[in-house]
């Protein structure tokens, strides 16, 4: 799909630049040393999802859940953005409007320089009240048992657990519908409702998926690019920057 400069002079400001919407999952952060959510045995760091990624698990053993996410937070703070994160951020500097929708709770997109990042599943560098989701606080160290919100309730990680609503999903759908090109990176498209985002893009909007297993994962009409995020994203972005147009590769 060519995104040419039209005769009327559009694409002169950030609101009308060619709009790339990128949907990223854990696969984009693997090359930064951040583990995917679950291993093949269904466990994450020897814990079941029910133990550490549900509100029932938090209610049953809040200290275990806090410790688990404190360890994840420390790991993420040590990690660095990789070539894929950096390439997407660089694209913003060369006449493209880039919006990122991510399932990841890390801040690697932001640290790479991306300015428009929507975290569908929350952010590990924030804490929130366990009784009032509107009370959020930045956090870079540990959340301890006994740390409370302004209402006196225990703080929890500001992440969306299984069984909880995804409060930013409607905003993500609106972004998807505005895309000139939709790029999926490093996700199996298996987690709902996020996986349904593809149904909100325009019927004529080109879409590609970058993943080592892209052939198996790509729905009909989605171009499969079988490679890692660290290789595939920079290569595709460099073509777009050079040619000033979106093509799936």
N, C-alpha and C positions, 0 to 999 in steps of 0.2 A: 504494500500500500504506500503510494507516494504522498508525502505531505508537502506540497509545493507552496511557495509564497504566492498567495492569490493577488490578483491585480488591484484589489481594493486596499491592500496594505495591511491586512490582518496579520496576526502572529507577532505584533510589535510589543506586546506586553505579556506579563506572566499569565494573565487570564486567557489569552488566545494563542499561546505557544502550543506546538504539538504536545499532546498530553499522553504521556506514558503512565499507566497504572501497573504497578508491580505487586504481586501477591507472593510473599515469601514465607517459607516454613523452616523447620529446623535444619534442612539440608544446606542452607546458605551459611549457617554458623558452624557447621561441623569442621570446616577447614580452619576455624579459629580455635578449635579445641573444645568446643562446647558439645556435649553429648546430645544425641537425639533423645526424645522423651522416653521411649521404651525400647529395651533390647528385645531380641527375638524370643526371649523367655517370658515376656510380658512384665518384667520387673524394671524398675529404675533405681539404681544404686541399692539393690536388694530389697526394695520396698514395693508393695503392690500399689496400684493407682488408688485403690480404696483407702489405703492408709495415709497417703500423703497428698492426694489431689482431689479430695472431696471435703465438704464441710463436716460430714459425719466423722471423717478421720480426724479432723482438727478438733472437733468437740470431744472425741474419745481420748485423744492424746495430743494436746496442743504443743507440748514441749518437743515431741518427736517431729511434728510438722514444722515448727519454727526452726529447729536444728537442721532439718533437711533443706529448707530454703535458704538458711544462712550459709550453708555450704555451697549451694548453687550460686548465691549472690557473690560470694568470694571468688568462685571460679570465673564468673562473668566479669568481675572487676579486673581480674588478671589477664583476661583474653583481649585480643586486639582485632580490629576490623581486618577482614581479608580482602583479596583483590576484587571479589564480587561486590562487597559493600562499597568499596572505594570507587569502582567503576560507575555504579548507580549515582553516587554523589557527584562525580565529575560530570555526568551528563547534564546536570542542572546548570552547569557553567557554560553550556554551549547550545543555547537556544532551544531547550526542551523543558517542558513543565513535567516534573516527575512527582507522582504521589505513590507512596509505599503503604501497602496494607500488610501487616505482618502478624503471623501467629506466634512469633517469638516474644519472649518476655525480656530478652536482653536489650541493651542500648547500643549495639554495634552499628546500626544504621545511622543513628544520630552522631556517634563518635567519628564515623567516616565523613560526616558533613551533610547528610541528607536533612532537609528542612521540613519535609511534610511526611511524617510517619504516624500511622494510625495503628495502635497496638490492640488487636482484637482480643487477645487473651490477657491483657494487663501488662504491668511493668514490675519487674522484681526490685527495682531501685525505688519503689514506693511502698509504703505501708498504708493500710486503711483500717478503719474501725470495723470490728466484727459485728456491730449492730447498726451502723449507719454508713453505707457505702460512699456517701458524699464527703466523708471526712477522710482525706488523704494527706500523707506526709512523705516528704523525701527521706530516703534512708540509704546510707552507703555501707553501714556496718551491720551488726546483728540486730535482730528483733528478739528481745528476751521475754520470757514469761514474766508478767507483771508490768510490761510496757503498755500503757493504756492511751486511749484517745481522749479528746476533750470531754467526752461523756462518761469517762471512767471505764470503758470497755476494753478488753484485751485487743491489742493490735495484731493484725494478720498480714501476710503478704498481699499486695494489691494485684492478685492474679485471679483469672477466672478458672474455677475448679469445675470438674465434671459435675453435671447436674445444675449448674448455675447459668443464668442468662448471660448473653453476650451483649452488653449495653451499647457498644459501638457498631453493631452489625448493620443497622439501617444507614448509618453514615458511610460504612464501607460499600454498601450496595449502591448508594448514590455516586460514590467515586467511580465504581466499576462501570456504571452506566454512562459516565462522561469520557471514557477512555477512547483515544484514537488508536491505541495499541495496548493490548493486555498481555503482560508477561508473568508467567508463573515460575517460581524458582524454588526447588528443594522441598516440595511438599507432595504427599501422596494423594492429595485431594480426597481424603477419606474421613476427615473430621468435620462433622456438621455442627453449626450451620455454615461454617466458613467455606466448605467445599461447594456450596451452592452459589457462590459469587459469580461463577462463570455464566450462570443463567441470567445475570443482570447486564452483561455486556451487550452491545448492539449486535444485531444479526450479521452485519457486515464488518464488524470489528475484528481485525486479525488478532490471533492469539497464539502464543507459543509457550511451551513448557521446557525448561532446562532441568534435567535430572539424569543421573546415570541410568535410571530405569524408565526414561521418558516414553519409550515405545509401549511399555506395558501400562503406563499410568495415564497417558494422554487420552482424553475423551475424543469422540469424532469431531473433526473440524479444527482440532488444536495441533499445531505443528510440534512434533517431537524433536528435541535437540538432545541427543544422548551423550551427555558429558557432565562433568562436575560444575558447580556454580563458579568456582574459582577460575575455570577455563572458559566456560561458555558465556558467562555474563560479560567479562571484559571484551571478548571477541565481538559479540553482538553490539555492545555499546560503542566500540570503536568504529564499527561500520556505520552506525547511525550518526555518530558525530562527524564522520568524514563525508557522508552522503546527504546529511540533513533530511533523512527520511526513515520511516519504519518499514523494515522488511523482516520476516521471521527467521531468516538465516538459511 
